[in-house]
Amino acid sequence: MCSMIPPRSLSDICGEAECVKGSTLNSLSDQIVADIFGNAEQITKQVILKKANNRINFDQKLDDLVTSQWFGYPLMLLLLAVIFWITIEGANIPSQFLASQLFIFQDQLTLWFQWSGAPDWVHGVLVLGVYRTLAWVVSVMLPPMAIFFPLFTLLEDSGFLPRIAFNMDHIFKRAKACGKQSLTMCMGFGCNAAGVTSCRIIDSPRERLIAILTNNFVPCNGRFPTLIIVTSIFIGGAIASYSGLINALVITGLILLGITVTLLISFLLSNTLLKGEPSSMVLELPSYRRPQIGAVIYRSIIDRTIFVLRRAIIMAAPAGAVIWILANVPIGDQNILTTVAQTLNPFAQLIGLDGFILMAFILGLPANEIVLPILIMSYLATGNLQDFASVEELRTILVNNGWTWLTAINVMLFSLLHWPCATTLLTTYKETGSKKWTFLSFLIPTLVGFSACFILTQAVRLLGLV
């Protein structure tokens, strides 16, 4: 006689099914793909006769090194470090030259406005506001992008980028994301707007959204000037003989922190707003090949650099007018910018900043390149965006306005983690077609940036380190 099976609730059965699904789905789908390719390889061996070839298979030997468990990741980091170094060092002289030419033209515009008898406020809004902001954005943004994107496209054409995705796939799969997200992150180092656009390569809508929402956690070239200058003044400058090495290590550490936060937020999104299982990525590693220079130049300059720069200019032009108005229209005995900064100061102090720093980040929403010039303008009360003659001069300005090593670390941390620029937000809206996801792409890094700075500041103050 059969024994009676005790009845079970539907919730128990569903719970058990979910456990089984979670433990078998990924391995099952991967096994199916592996079996398909294994069978195809067996059939190929049966019907194709290969002549003996004693030559060394260059692609296979290189792949053994590039995709190695021990050498793959250090090689990737080294290659990215070289690209960053070439971009940062190579962009210095072109940026300075471009800035000097654009500001010479500003002087000519000023003379023309004076000759025409235009009111001072018209000259201020159009020349010192709109034009000067555009000059800053173009001179700081164009040279690095014109170097970074061609180098990145060379890696893409040579066949190296798929190896990066291959190496990173299992790490992103643990975060229930897709390995291709690593490629969109790499593109984000040049510009987060371009990184968001590159998320089109991810087939799964869920994983594509995760990549879009987290792309901002890798620093773009607009944030590198602030990170590098603050590092040089407060960290690398403390050990002058090794300042270059210290600066490079700090920037590399910030990049690794950004990648870590990307993985963490991807995991949280995969278990909350965007629940789901990671899709299997079938990736055929192409042969290493010589890049087509013409195609590289076209895709990197026309499709990426000019595309991103055009959007940045559209967002920065009206922002320049607003910044000048805030810095020059008085309320009582001080301008609007100073009044708002003083209002924000109590909150900013909680996260280790001050009101002027927080205001600079807010006004830098159209383009991260103008955050530092806005801050200098605010401290010096000049009424228009300012450059600095030397790093030592800037250090004096910052220290005189109450900066400490904790302020510097919080500025770097907030610059790394804070909200996307307006160009990236506009691109996110165009890619998702959703105000909800665009708002979340702003809200998530904002909360992460504020939380990280608040926790660090309160911990340091509690320990009495400042």
PyMOL commands that set and color helices and strands:
alter all, ss='L'
color gray80, all
select helices_A, chain A and resi 10-47+58-66+72-116+120-158+161-174+181-190+192-201+205-217+224-234+236-238+240-270+293-328+336-350+355-363+368-380+391-400+405-417+422-432+435-462
alter helices_A, ss='H'
color red, helices_A
select strands_A, chain A and resi 330-331+334-335
alter strands_A, ss='S'
color yellow, strands_A
deselect
rebuild
show_as cartoon
